[in-house]
């Protein structure tokens, strides 16, 4: 996990917040298709992929021993806007995926990630019956998810501090 700050042009918005065009660019990149699902009594965060994207990934790794290096880059402006860039690098199949999540609206997702240290990928039609349509990723460095939630909460607290 790397803690990064927005560019100086983003911080130039001063106490009013980031310039609208920078914020809009980030919000356009946000992957909204996330949720949680019950896995053995635990809420596991899930990134929902299109059927095609999920099938493409699975066709490249199916039947292969694969590990997934997971990085969480936290982007914040010091004014309470926090984004997390989740980067997944698969050890087989030359697969690199990036998902930008707006932490301001997804705190529960990251709390669950810190608690379970697991992340699921699946197409929208995943169900308990159709378990071949889910791919579970165990975070290789669980402490990084715990550090991430602390950084996210600290970043979000700046926004509530500004609103008082």
N, C-alpha and C positions, 0 to 999 in steps of 0.2 A: 504494500500500500504506500502510496506517495501522496503527501499533502501538497496540493498545488493551489496557487492563488490565481484568480482571473487576471487577465492582462491589465496593464495600467489604464487602458481605455475603458475597461469595465469598472475599475475602481474610481474613475474620474467622475462618476455620477454623484459623488459626495453623499451627504446624509439623505438625500432624496432617493438613493438607490442607483442601480446601474443604468446606463443609457438604455432606453427601450429597445433599440435595435440589437444590442448585444444580448439582452435577456430574451428577446424573441428568437434569436438564432439558436440559443441553447434550448429553449422550450420546443422549438421545431424538431430538434434532434432527440427529444425525450422518448424513451420506449415506454408507452403507457400500458402495454399488455403484461401486467404482473399481477400476481395474487398469491394466496397461500393455499396449501392443501394439507389434509391430514395424512400423515405418514407414521403409522404405528403410534398414534396418540400425540404426535407432535406436529405443530404447524410449521411446515417447511415452505420457504419462499420459492415461488415458481416464476420463471420467465417464459411467457407464452410466445412461441414462434409460429410462423405460418406453417401449414402442412408441408409445403414444398421445402422450406428452409430446414425443418426438422428432418425430413426424409433425406435431404442432401447430406446433412451431417451424419446421420445414422448409416447411410450407405457407404460412407468413407471409413467408418470406424467399426462397423459391425463385425464381431468375431475376432477383433484385434485387442491385445492388451493396450489400454490407453490410460493416460493420466491427463489431467487438465490443470495447468497452471492458472491460478486465479489472482488477478490484481484488482484492487479497489483504489481508484484515484479519486480523491475528494477535492471537488472544486467549490470554492466559497469566496464570497466577496467581503466578508467581515461585517456585512449588514444583515445577515440572516438568510441569505439565499444560498442553499447548499444543494449541490448536485453530486452524484456518485457515478463515476464511469467504471462499469464492471467489464474487465477484459478477460476473456477466456482463450487460452492458447492450448490446443490439443496436441499431445505428443505424437499423434499419428494423423495422417490425412491432410497436413498443411492447412489446418483450420484455425482461424483467428476471428473471434467474434467480440464486438464491443456493444455495450448497452448503456445508454445514459439514463439515469433515473433521477427524478427530482425528489430529493429526500424530504423537502418540506411537506410533500403530500404522501410520502411513503415510509414514514418512520417505523410503522409496524413491520414492514418488509425487512428492514435492516435489523430491527430488534430480534426478529425471528432468525435471521441469518447468523447473528451473534450467538443466539441460544442453541441453535441446532448445528451450526457450522456446516450446513448442507444447503445446496441450491439445486433446484430441479429445472430442467428444460423440457418442454413438451409442446405439442400442437394444441390448438384450442379444444379439440374433442377428446382430451384425455379423460379416462374414467377408471375407476378401480378395476373394472372388468377388462379394460384394454391396457394392461400394464406394460406391453411392449412399446407403448407410445410415450414413455417417459425416460429421461436420462438424468440420473442423479450425480451430482458433483460433490464430493467431500472436499472441503477447503483444506489445502495442504498445510496452511498455517492458521489454525483457529484463533490464535491470539490477535491476528490482524483484524478479524471481524469484530472482536471486542474493542480493540483500539478504534476502529472505524466508527462504531456506534457512539463512543465517547466524543470523538471529534465532531460527528454529525450533531449530537445533542448540544455540544458547546456552540457550534455555529448557529443552530436554530435558536438558542437562548439569546443570542445577540439581537435577533429580530424581535423577540418578545421584550427585551430590554429597551429597544428603540421605541416600541409602541406605547410604553408607559408614560 
